[in-house]
């Protein structure tokens, strides 16, 4: 949710898996800060944003991940939109390792 002049905070709990086998996956718990490039005037149809935060991947063990990304919200109405986002997760202790994620979903305001 937006908390002040385009700044937002969020959290989520999810499950990431390879399409070939749903049983081989990991849980992900994350906290995210974001900045949404919005006007103080009339609402725009397209609002870009950037995100960054920390995630915890877990299965039988756990690993901390830094995440960052960005995307756009396309607003159908004042309260309902479609969200497109790209995120990159990487474990700080393994340089060069990245987990890229493409996301779509509904956005509410």
ABEGO torsion letter per residue (X at the ends): XBABGGBBBBBBBBBBBBAABAABBBBBBBBBBBBBBBBABBBBABBBBBBBEBBBBBBABBBBBBBBBBEBBBBABAABBBBBBBBBBBBAABBGBBBBBBBBBBBBX
